[in-house]
Amino acid sequence: MAEVTFKQNPVTITGEEKNIGEKAPSFTVLAPDLSEVSLKEAEGKKVLISVVPSVDTGTCDQQTRKFNEEAVKVEGAEVWTISADLPFAQRRWCAAAGLDDAKIYSDHRDLDFGKNFGVVIDELRLLSRSVFVINEDGEITYKELVPEVSEHPDYEAAINALQKA
């Protein structure tokens, strides 16, 4: 597992690490209305999964906005933002950000996504900033685990990977 820091301090990342070329594992997260959502709902689509620690922070806010702005330009693609925020906080953030149609999901209940993709920050019970692209066949074609959680991912590389997926 790659080394990750949060505000320059090392953190422990746990879960089943996933890599490019592997089938994306199933997971269940909660939508802002508390309904369950699983990866099956994206079958046959390209999906960019943007993982953030909390949409209530500046970097996470910018990451969520940027990917939602850019991915709409990619035909047949969806952006799913996943964090361990409560669904209520996500709904509030979407309304304030004017992104009511954004697909934003909570892994707060049991960290099912985080455990299945290997991005849980043990010390904080948050998800480590990362990006995954899954193609129409359900395979992971791109992965970035951002080494310093407070920094931005490589937006250009992720969007290029989504276009090619």
HELIX and SHEET records of a PDB file:
HELIX    1   1 LEU A   39  ALA A   42  5                                   4    
HELIX    2   2 GLY A   58  ALA A   71  1                                  14    
HELIX    3   3 PRO A   87  ALA A   97  1                                  11    
HELIX    4   4 ASP A  112  PHE A  117  1                                   6    
HELIX    5   5 TYR A  155  LYS A  164  1                                  10    
SHEET    1   A 2 VAL A   4  PHE A   6  0                                        
SHEET    2   A 2 ASN A   9  VAL A  11 -1                                        
SHEET    1   B 3 ILE A  13  THR A  14  0                                        
SHEET    2   B 3 VAL A 120  ILE A 121 -1                                        
SHEET    3   B 3 LEU A 126  LEU A 127 -1                                        
SHEET    1   C 2 THR A  28  LEU A  30  0                                        
SHEET    2   C 2 GLU A  36  SER A  38 -1                                        
SHEET    1   D 5 LYS A 103  SER A 106  0                                        
SHEET    2   D 5 ALA A  77  SER A  83  1                                        
SHEET    3   D 5 LYS A  46  VAL A  51  1                                        
SHEET    4   D 5 SER A 130  ILE A 134 -1                                        
SHEET    5   D 5 ILE A 140  LEU A 145 -1                                        
END                                                                             
